[in-house]
Amino acid sequence: MTQSRMSNQLGANLTSYYAFEPEPALEGLAAAGYRYVERASVRGVVEHVPLEANAATIDKTSQLLAKHDLTAIGLGAHSDLTSEEGLRDGRLTVDLCSRLAIPIFNTAVGGVFNENEDEALFLANIDGLAGYAEERGISIDLEIYGTLTGTGRKTRDLVEKVGRANVGVTYDTANCEYFAGVCPEDDLPETLPAVIHCHLKDTVGGERVWNFPALGEGCLDFAKLLSMFAESGYADAFTVESERQLGITPQLEQVDQAMRQSRELLAEVGLG
């Protein structure tokens, strides 16, 4: 157990509700006691707020958040930043963050599907995108995801190569296990200095095993991980994510239960 309660913002990642419309997702999260969310706009995967949203859509989605007393603290919008098309989507995401007053844009080097990332192309593209985001007061957080950023250590190394103050790491507690077979308790200490956002996600464990249940149902020790964050002085946000098993689309009630159970587990170990 953590020795004292952490005061970090605790939100929920709306990619957990990829199969559902925004309103029932927001309703379920509010009922579970969340007050913050990471919104989702991943082209072709989950587009709760489209990258090209018009003013009317922006107003509607903002009203939905207000209706459920929720505040957006991040936007998950993975696109392939090694490609021209993905870079265009990256700029659209920065624009959308600005329009939604969201300070964090979470992405991966190769987006959702491309794990054969070209580091040179990424580095050539990210500098201009980061500058564009910096002018608008937005940070770009590279999630542990894929090949170049399959562990926290590798992600931190890449962020240091970028060399931009507004580019950091979104630490995903399960993805280093999935992409590299590395335990987060071993990986996190080397990454913490660069972390400016964290996805709290459980896993049954094992490289390339896509099974991310409610927190407490997998193999991760969240009391220990949160203690490591607390001891480092981490003051930024956490967002809960649950993606279940690959190829199995859960019922809405199952997702609601997973998010509620996860929040209760975190409360027990000192967060929220």
N, C-alpha and C positions, 0 to 999 in steps of 0.2 A: 504494500500500500504506500502511496505517496504520503509524506509527512505533513504537508499543508495543501490547502486547496489552490489550484491554479486559476488565475483570472483571465486567461486567454479567451478570445472569442471562440465559441464552438459552433460550427455550422454543419450543414449537410450538403453533400454533393448531389446535384440533381441528375447526374448520369446514372445514379442508382435507379431512377425512374425512366430509363431510356425508352421503355415500351409503352409509356402512358402520357397522357396530355398533362400540361402544366398544372391545371387547377386541382385535380385530385392529388397530385404529388405535393403541392404546397399545403393542401388541407391536411394530408397525412403527417407532414413534418411539423406543422403548427400544433396538431393534436399531440404529437410526441414530445412537445416542449422546446423544439428548436426555435431560435430567433434569427438565425443567420443562414444564408444559403450560398453555395457556389452554383451559379447558373450554367446552362449548357447550350452550346451552339457548335456542334461538330457536324459538318456537312455530310449528309447521307447516313448519319448514325443517330443523333439526337439533336433536334433543332427546336428546343422550347422557345427560343427567340432567334429567328433567322438572322444571318449576317447582314442581309440586305433589308432588314425590317424598316418599314416606313414609320412615319410619325404616329399614325393611329395605332400600329402594333406596339410601338414603344410605350405609348400611353396605356394601352390595355394591359400589357404585362406589368407595368409599374403599379397599376391599380390592383392587380391580383396580389402582388406582394404586400401592398398596404392593407388589403382586406384581411390578410392572414397575419399581419403584424410581423412581417419578415423583412430583413435587410440583406441585400446582395453584397457580398464581400469579395467575390471573385467570379471570373468567367472562364469556364473550361471550353476551349475552342481549338483542339488539335488540328493543325494542318501541316502539310509536308513543306517545311521551310528550306528544303534543298531544291524545290521546284519553283518555277515562275508562277504557276497556278496557286500553289500553296502560299507563296509569298504574298500574292494579291489577297488571298483570304486572311493572311496575317494582318495586313493593313486594314482590311474591313473589320477585323476583330478589334484592333486598336480604336477605330472609329466608333464601333459599337460600345466598347467599354466607356469611351468618353461620353457618348449619348446617354448611357445608363448610369453614369457616375460610379463606375466600378473601377477600383484602383489596380486590380491584379488580373493579368491575362495569363492563363495556364496553358501550356502547349508542350509538344514533344518535337524532337528534331525532325523526324520523318512522318509526323502525324500518326494516325491510328494504324495504318496498314504497311508502311514502308520501313522495314528494319534494315535495309541495305543502304544506310545513310552515307552520304558523301560529306565528310567533315569539311573539306575545303569549300564546297558549295555552300554549306550551312554558314560557315564563318564569313564568307563573302556576302551572304544575304542578311545575316542577323544584325550587322552593324548599322545599316541604314534603317532597318525596322526598329531597332532599339532606340535610335535617335528620334525617329518619328513618334515612338511611344513616350520617350522622355519629355518631349515638347508638350505632351498632353498630360503629364503627371501620372503615367501608367508604368507599372513594372511588368516585365516578361519573366515568367517563372518556368524553367525547363523541368518537366516532370521526369522522374526515374521511369524510363519507358523506352524499349527498343534496344539497339545494339550499342551505339555510342554512349548512351546514358542508361545502361542496364543496371548500374549500381550508383549509390550516392557518391562514392569516391570518383567514379568516372564522370558523373554529372558535374561535380564541383570542379574537376580538372578542366572540363570544357567551358564552364562558366568563367573560369580564370583566363582561359584563352580569349574569350569574348572581350573581357576587360571593360565592361560597362557597369556603372553603379546600379542601374535599374534592371539588370539581368541577374537572376538568382536561381535557386533550386526549390522546386516543389518536391518535398520528400514524401514518397509513398511507401508506407510501412510493409506492404506486401509485394511490391513490384520487384524489389531486389531479389527476393526469393524466386519469383516467377521467371524473371529474365536471366538470372545469373546463378541461382541456387545459393545465394548468400543470405545469411541471417541478418536481419536489421539491427540486432543488438551489437553485432560486430561492425556493421557498415555505417551506422549512424554517427558515431563519434568523429569520424574523419570528414563527415559531411556538414555537421552542425553549423560551422561558421558561415556557410553560404546559404543556409535554409531560410526562406522568408515565407513559406507556406507549407502546410503538411496535410496530406491525406491519411487519415486513420482508417486502415483497411486490414482485415484479418485474412488468413489463408490457411488452407489445410496443409500447406507446405509442399516443397518439391519444385524443381525446375520444370517449367512449362505445364504445370498443373493449374488449369483455370478453374479455381473454385474459391470464391471470396465470400464467405458467409457473414452473418452478423458478428460483430465483435464479441469475443468470448467463445465462439464456436470453433475457432481454428486453433492454430498452434502458437500464436504470438502472445507475449507477456506484456500487456499494455500498462500495467503498473510500473514495470521496469522501464519501458520505453518513455513513459511520461516523466518518470524520475530523471531520466537522462536529459530530456528537454528542459525540465525545471532547473537542474543543476547547471545547465549551460547558460541560463538567463534568457532562454527563448521567450519572446513576448508577442509573437505574431499568432495568426489564426490556425486552427485545426478544422478540417471538414471531414465528416464521416462518409465513407463510401462502402457499398455492398453490391457486388455484381453476380453473386450466386455461381451456378455451374454453367460452363459453356454449352450452348445449344438448348438450354432449358429456360424458357421464358416464365418467370414467376407470376403469380397472381398479385394483384395490387395489395391485397391484404397481407401477403407474405413480405412484400417490400416494406410496408408500413410497420409490420412486426419487427423486421430486422433492424430498421432504423430506430425504433423505440427501444428495443433490447440493447442496441449499441449505446444509446445515450445513457441508459440506466447503468450499464457496465462502467462507462466513463465516470459517471457520478460517484460510483463506489470507489473508484481509484483516484478521485481527487480533481476531476475536471468537469466543469459545468454545474 
